Amino acid sequence: MTMDELVRNVEQWAIAKGLDNSEYRSRQALKVMEEVGETMAALARGQRAELRDGIGDSIVTLIILALQSGLSATECLQCAYDEIKGRTGKVVDGVFVKSSM
């Protein structure tokens, strides 16, 4: 399945469950943080299967948050990519540090 198909499937699943309601955004944002926390715990413990699951769960929660906000995950990712694609900088200790302009 392509990323676009997966995003659409998650959106359809969320709509079927009634999770597309914007009233739930603050709760969904907390769910995002919970899943990211679980992802970080798996990373710290070296648990590859749990890390894969945590990253996937984090993406699902972000797709739903975008949906609740009247956005698509694809447009959010496009916006972020458009911001970074021309950035210059360097990698310091495994982290990209953008150049100051």
Contacts in CASP RR format, 6 or more apart in sequence:
PFRMAT RR
TARGET T0000
AUTHOR 0000-0000-0000
METHOD contacts of the structure
MODEL  1
MTMDELVRNVEQWAIAKGLDNSEYRSRQALKVMEEVGETMAALARGQRAE
LRDGIGDSIVTLIILALQSGLSATECLQCAYDEIKGRTGKVVDGVFVKSS
M
1 9 0 8 1.000
4 74 0 8 1.000
7 63 0 8 1.000
7 72 0 8 1.000
7 73 0 8 1.000
7 74 0 8 1.000
10 60 0 8 1.000
10 63 0 8 1.000
10 64 0 8 1.000
11 20 0 8 1.000
11 63 0 8 1.000
11 64 0 8 1.000
11 67 0 8 1.000
11 72 0 8 1.000
14 20 0 8 1.000
14 63 0 8 1.000
14 64 0 8 1.000
14 67 0 8 1.000
15 67 0 8 1.000
19 28 0 8 1.000
19 64 0 8 1.000
19 67 0 8 1.000
19 68 0 8 1.000
20 64 0 8 1.000
20 67 0 8 1.000
20 68 0 8 1.000
21 68 0 8 1.000
22 68 0 8 1.000
22 69 0 8 1.000
22 70 0 8 1.000
24 68 0 8 1.000
25 65 0 8 1.000
25 68 0 8 1.000
25 69 0 8 1.000
28 61 0 8 1.000
28 64 0 8 1.000
28 65 0 8 1.000
28 68 0 8 1.000
29 65 0 8 1.000
31 61 0 8 1.000
31 64 0 8 1.000
32 58 0 8 1.000
32 61 0 8 1.000
32 62 0 8 1.000
32 65 0 8 1.000
35 54 0 8 1.000
35 56 0 8 1.000
35 57 0 8 1.000
35 58 0 8 1.000
35 60 0 8 1.000
35 61 0 8 1.000
36 58 0 8 1.000
38 50 0 8 1.000
38 54 0 8 1.000
38 57 0 8 1.000
39 51 0 8 1.000
39 54 0 8 1.000
39 55 0 8 1.000
39 57 0 8 1.000
39 58 0 8 1.000
41 50 0 8 1.000
42 48 0 8 1.000
42 50 0 8 1.000
42 51 0 8 1.000
42 53 0 8 1.000
42 54 0 8 1.000
43 51 0 8 1.000
59 73 0 8 1.000
62 73 0 8 1.000
62 76 0 8 1.000
63 73 0 8 1.000
66 72 0 8 1.000
66 73 0 8 1.000
66 75 0 8 1.000
66 76 0 8 1.000
67 73 0 8 1.000
87 96 0 8 1.000
87 98 0 8 1.000
87 99 0 8 1.000
88 98 0 8 1.000
88 99 0 8 1.000
89 96 0 8 1.000
89 97 0 8 1.000
89 98 0 8 1.000
89 99 0 8 1.000
90 96 0 8 1.000
90 97 0 8 1.000
90 99 0 8 1.000
91 97 0 8 1.000
END
